[in-house]
Amino acid sequence: MAGELARLREAAGLTREQVAHHLDWHATKTWRIENARSGVTTGDLRDLLDLYQVSGPRRDSLIAFARRAREKGWWTEYSDIFTGSYNDLEAQACAIRTFEPLLIPGLLQTEAYARAIVRSGPVIDPAEVKRRVQARMARQQLLTAEEGRPRLWAVIDEAALRRPVGGAETMREQLQRLIDLVDQPHITLQIVKNSVGAHPGLTGPFVVLDFPEPDLFAPVVYLELAPDGLYLEETEAIMRYTLIFDHLRAIAVSPVESSKMLNEIKEGLSDDE
């Protein structure tokens, strides 16, 4: 959505400053919308499309996209925790490709594992820890929705699976959750073994989001950087991260072998860890 609105503005021959002037917005509002730093309401979207003279099926698709995002906006209850527009985008995605070299992906974390991660950060009072964990668990309803749940393909570095986050019992529970999830038809999980050595994913975690109408909504690459993350929508960046993901899944062991590895790692945990 953000990238499409930027392209429509440029096609209309307008600068961000001119858009803000026409719509009586704050000077940075257009920039924030186009860089996915804030969502766009259906009312603001209609104003933009009027200004850009967008009509017909393209206009209808964009408005429907924005409306669906608001309907799935469970995260608004946690707006103080989830910043930026990532959850808007994730809720609309038909496919999510994610690579994690350090931790279990957030969509697959157990409550105990998530709590250990939250507690490892800056000192937070118990009530805030509880709220942050609740937010992470609420996010996971995306994978259990009866309709519109995305296809998830997660590639995880072996190092993330062997890091004893929260202790042995927490890790056993977390690994069992992954073992259970690999049987789900909409979830694919692969592991990059430590023996692979250096690989392109060592530069850090990333997510590629694909949307149902690729002609209107190009994929988005998300890099989890403070404070609001970094969104990449340029064709070159999308191609680069798609190639990296394809390389990672090629060097990772198969889903069947990954399931066996998960069981082996779980069985090999000692209570001292």
Secondary structure as UniProt FT lines:
FT   HELIX           2..11
FT   TURN            12..13
FT   HELIX           16..23
FT   TURN            27..28
FT   HELIX           29..34
FT   TURN            35..36
FT   HELIX           42..51
FT   TURN            52..53
FT   HELIX           56..71
FT   HELIX           74..78
FT   TURN            79..81
FT   TURN            84..85
FT   HELIX           86..92
FT   STRAND          95..100
FT   HELIX           106..108
FT   HELIX           111..119
FT   HELIX           126..139
FT   HELIX           140..143
FT   STRAND          151..157
FT   HELIX           158..162
FT   TURN            165..166
FT   HELIX           168..181
FT   TURN            182..183
FT   TURN            185..186
FT   STRAND          187..192
FT   HELIX           194..196
FT   HELIX           200..203
FT   STRAND          206..210
FT   TURN            214..216
FT   STRAND          220..223
FT   TURN            226..228
FT   STRAND          230..232
FT   HELIX           235..251
FT   HELIX           255..267
FT   TURN            271..272
//
